Amino acid sequence: MPSSVMILEQFPEVRALSSSEKLLFVSELWNDLEEHPSEVPVSREILAELDRRMDHFKKHPEEFTTWEAVKQRILGSAA
C-alpha cells in the first residue's frame, strides 16, 4: 500500500486545498470507500479484534445497550 507522502506526490494539487476543502475531500473519499466495502483491505489484527469483541458480546450481552435503547434515552431526555 502506498504511503500518504507518495499519494501527495502523485496528486500535488491536494496540498493546495484549504483545510475545509481537504476535510470535504476526505469525506468524499470515505463515502466512496463505503460504496465498495469488499474492496477495503482489513488486517488480520483487526479481524481478530472484531472476533474477540463478538465473542465477548455473545458471552456477556447484558453488558451492552441496544441502539434502540440508546436512541430512546437520547430522545427521551430531549423531550
C-alpha positions as a Markdown table, in Angstrom:
| # | Residue | x | y | z |
|---|---|---|---|---|
| 1 | Met | 0.0 | 0.0 | 0.0 |
| 2 | Pro | 1.5 | 3.4 | -0.9 |
| 3 | Ser | 2.2 | 5.9 | 1.9 |
| 4 | Ser | 0.4 | 9.2 | 2.2 |
| 5 | Val | 3.6 | 11.0 | 1.0 |
| 6 | Met | 3.6 | 9.0 | -2.2 |
| 7 | Ile | -0.1 | 9.8 | -2.8 |
| 8 | Leu | 0.5 | 13.5 | -2.2 |
| 9 | Glu | 3.5 | 13.4 | -4.5 |
| 10 | Gln | 1.2 | 11.9 | -7.2 |
| 11 | Phe | -1.5 | 14.5 | -6.6 |
| 12 | Pro | 0.2 | 17.7 | -5.6 |
| 13 | Glu | -2.9 | 19.7 | -6.1 |
| 14 | Val | -4.3 | 18.2 | -2.9 |
| 15 | Arg | -1.7 | 20.2 | -0.9 |
| 16 | Ala | -3.1 | 23.4 | -2.4 |
| 17 | Leu | -6.6 | 22.8 | -1.0 |
| 18 | Ser | -7.7 | 24.7 | 2.1 |
| 19 | Ser | -8.3 | 22.8 | 5.3 |
| 20 | Ser | -12.1 | 22.9 | 4.7 |
| 21 | Glu | -11.6 | 21.5 | 1.2 |
| 22 | Lys | -9.3 | 18.8 | 2.5 |
| 23 | Leu | -11.9 | 17.7 | 5.0 |
| 24 | Leu | -14.6 | 17.7 | 2.3 |
| 25 | Phe | -12.2 | 15.7 | 0.1 |
| 26 | Val | -11.6 | 13.1 | 2.9 |
| 27 | Ser | -15.3 | 12.8 | 3.5 |
| 28 | Glu | -15.9 | 12.2 | -0.2 |
| 29 | Leu | -13.1 | 9.6 | -0.3 |
| 30 | Trp | -14.6 | 7.9 | 2.8 |
| 31 | Asn | -18.1 | 7.8 | 1.2 |
| 32 | Asp | -16.6 | 6.3 | -2.0 |
| 33 | Leu | -14.9 | 3.6 | 0.1 |
| 34 | Glu | -18.2 | 2.9 | 1.8 |
| 35 | Glu | -19.8 | 2.1 | -1.5 |
| 36 | His | -17.3 | -0.8 | -2.1 |
| 37 | Pro | -16.7 | -2.3 | 1.4 |
| 38 | Ser | -15.4 | -5.6 | 0.0 |
| 39 | Glu | -12.5 | -3.8 | -1.7 |
| 40 | Val | -11.3 | -2.2 | 1.6 |
| 41 | Pro | -8.4 | -4.3 | 2.9 |
| 42 | Val | -8.7 | -5.4 | 6.6 |
| 43 | Ser | -5.7 | -6.6 | 8.5 |
| 44 | Arg | -5.7 | -9.9 | 10.4 |
| 45 | Glu | -5.3 | -8.0 | 13.6 |
| 46 | Ile | -8.5 | -6.0 | 13.0 |
| 47 | Leu | -10.4 | -9.2 | 12.1 |
| 48 | Ala | -9.0 | -10.9 | 15.3 |
| 49 | Glu | -10.1 | -7.9 | 17.4 |
| 50 | Leu | -13.6 | -8.0 | 15.9 |
| 51 | Asp | -13.9 | -11.7 | 16.5 |
| 52 | Arg | -12.7 | -11.1 | 20.1 |
| 53 | Arg | -15.3 | -8.4 | 20.6 |
| 54 | Met | -18.1 | -10.5 | 19.1 |
| 55 | Asp | -17.2 | -13.5 | 21.4 |
| 56 | His | -17.3 | -11.1 | 24.4 |
| 57 | Phe | -20.7 | -9.8 | 23.3 |
| 58 | Lys | -22.1 | -13.3 | 22.9 |
| 59 | Lys | -20.9 | -14.3 | 26.3 |
| 60 | His | -22.0 | -11.1 | 28.1 |
| 61 | Pro | -24.9 | -9.5 | 26.2 |
| 62 | Glu | -26.1 | -7.9 | 29.4 |
| 63 | Glu | -23.0 | -5.5 | 29.3 |
| 64 | Phe | -24.3 | -3.9 | 26.1 |
| 65 | Thr | -27.0 | -1.4 | 25.3 |
| 66 | Thr | -29.1 | -1.8 | 22.1 |
| 67 | Trp | -29.2 | 1.1 | 19.6 |
| 68 | Glu | -32.9 | 1.4 | 20.2 |
| 69 | Ala | -32.3 | 1.9 | 24.0 |
| 70 | Val | -29.7 | 4.5 | 23.3 |
| 71 | Lys | -32.0 | 6.4 | 20.9 |
| 72 | Gln | -34.8 | 6.3 | 23.5 |
| 73 | Arg | -32.5 | 7.6 | 26.2 |
| 74 | Ile | -31.3 | 10.4 | 24.0 |
| 75 | Leu | -34.7 | 11.3 | 22.5 |
| 76 | Gly | -36.4 | 10.9 | 25.9 |
| 77 | Ser | -34.0 | 13.3 | 27.6 |
| 78 | Ala | -34.6 | 15.9 | 24.9 |
| 79 | Ala | -38.3 | 15.9 | 25.4 |
